[in-house]
Amino acid sequence: MSEHEKYVVFAPRDYASILRRIIIAIIDVALLFTVLWGTGFVLARKYVPQDVINMPPSAQKQRLINQHMKPVQLPAVGGWLLFCAVYHIGLRRLPTGTLGYLIAGARIVDAGGNVPSWKQLAKRFGLGVPFVGFFGMAYLTCGQNPRRQAFHDRWSGTWVVRRSAVPEGPAKPAYQTKLLGPMLLTYLDLEPLESGAS
């Protein structure tokens, strides 16, 4: 095996478009907030007395609800954040991925076209939360390279491709350096390997 056989590139059409990635994000965020809302609804039914629930909307009603929910709010939010991490990291290690990836027909790959490592997915999740969560700003960088990497893809060494995509050929590493505030950061990019090169 040559040193470049561990790197692959896909056909340009196989890298997920910005629209496909936004659809994935909308589906996954909607699911996670539905879980949060559902959990809050169930907990409110359990911990808030029925006479408070039956009160007409008012500031006093909200104060009473908050008072009854206060002991379970922190554990509920902590549990939801843990669920988010398991959802975004654990499910992306599976062939189907998250619900958004399943519906949009996409998957995440590493530089070799394989399922990314736990470490890569954890790094991707940690970087993606603030940038995707802030009005999808991460996707603004997708058009800056031919393989449509978002900010969190670049720094975690991942790419989003169609589910049915197969590598087009071997690639060679092409490290890129970008200025992020006062820091210079280097990340792995890939370039197709010319035929006949070793």
RAVENGI-V62625 format. One line per field, one symbol per residue. phi: phi as a letter, one per 30 degrees, with the letter a starting at -180 (. if undefined). burial: I if it has 24 or more other C-alpha atoms within 12 Angstrom, else O. A space follows every 10 residues. Layout:
phi: ???
burial: ???
This chain:
phi: .ddcddcbbc dedddddddd dddedddddd dddddddddd ddddddcced ddddddeadd ddddddddde dcdddddddd ddeeddddcd ddddedided ddddibacbc dcicdddedd dddddddded ddddhieddd ddddbdchdd eddedcibbc bdeddbedld bbdbdcbbdb idccccbdcb bedddjdb
burial: OOOIOOIIII OIOIIIIIOI IIIIIIOIIO OIOOOIOOII OOIIOOOIOO OIOOOOOOOO OOOOIOOOIO OOOOOIOOOI OOOIIOIIII IIIIOOIIII IIOIIIIIII IIIIIIIOOI IIIIIIIIIO OIOOOIOIIO OIOOOOIIII IIIIIIIIII IIIOIOIOII IIOOOOOOOO OOOOOOIIII IIIOOOOO
